[in-house]
Amino acid sequence: MRFRRSIVIMFLVIGCFMPVENAKLHAMDPVTIAILASIAIKAAEVMMPYVIQGLKNAGAHLLKMGVDLLGILKLPMGLIQSTLGAPVGMFGDGVRNMVDGLMAPFQLVWHTVTFPFAIFGYAT
């Protein structure tokens, strides 16, 4: 443990005193910017429908992820229903909610992993 700590401290000290190269800024002249602005506006107009569709897909997928996140709360609710509510006939609903609550984290992980693909319309 002490060996690891000393290595980390050594790397931090070396990192603090290493020479850093100065960043070079290259400015673009105003004439080039003026020429390229009209091309950029045309490209933005062409891409607008695709960007809007991607935002719609992302919003729908984020809603699915929110439902999955709230679905995790079904596990404790189902546990209470199947134990305390069993005498009044809530055992079946409690078991169903417990199964849904157990599946919700896996669905949340799946929807999180497929989120970048959903933006482009490849995941449903």
ChimeraX attribute file (.defattr): number of C-alpha atoms within 10 A of each C-alpha:
attribute: neighborCount
match mode: 1-to-1
recipient: residues
	/A:1	5
	/A:2	6
	/A:3	7
	/A:4	9
	/A:5	9
	/A:6	11
	/A:7	11
	/A:8	11
	/A:9	11
	/A:10	12
	/A:11	10
	/A:12	11
	/A:13	11
	/A:14	11
	/A:15	11
	/A:16	10
	/A:17	8
	/A:18	8
	/A:19	8
	/A:20	8
	/A:21	6
	/A:22	6
	/A:23	6
	/A:24	6
	/A:25	6
	/A:26	6
	/A:27	6
	/A:28	8
	/A:29	8
	/A:30	9
	/A:31	9
	/A:32	9
	/A:33	11
	/A:34	10
	/A:35	10
	/A:36	11
	/A:37	12
	/A:38	11
	/A:39	10
	/A:40	12
	/A:41	11
	/A:42	10
	/A:43	11
	/A:44	12
	/A:45	10
	/A:46	11
	/A:47	11
	/A:48	11
	/A:49	11
	/A:50	12
	/A:51	14
	/A:52	11
	/A:53	14
	/A:54	16
	/A:55	15
	/A:56	15
	/A:57	21
	/A:58	19
	/A:59	14
	/A:60	15
	/A:61	21
	/A:62	16
	/A:63	12
	/A:64	17
	/A:65	21
	/A:66	13
	/A:67	14
	/A:68	21
	/A:69	17
	/A:70	14
	/A:71	20
	/A:72	21
	/A:73	16
	/A:74	22
	/A:75	21
	/A:76	15
	/A:77	16
	/A:78	24
	/A:79	19
	/A:80	18
	/A:81	23
	/A:82	22
	/A:83	13
	/A:84	14
	/A:85	16
	/A:86	14
	/A:87	10
	/A:88	9
	/A:89	12
	/A:90	16
	/A:91	19
	/A:92	14
	/A:93	17
	/A:94	24
	/A:95	20
	/A:96	17
	/A:97	24
	/A:98	24
	/A:99	14
	/A:100	19
	/A:101	23
	/A:102	17
	/A:103	16
	/A:104	22
	/A:105	17
	/A:106	13
	/A:107	19
	/A:108	20
	/A:109	14
	/A:110	12
	/A:111	21
	/A:112	16
	/A:113	11
	/A:114	15
	/A:115	20
	/A:116	14
	/A:117	15
	/A:118	22
	/A:119	20
	/A:120	15
	/A:121	14
	/A:122	11
	/A:123	13
	/A:124	13
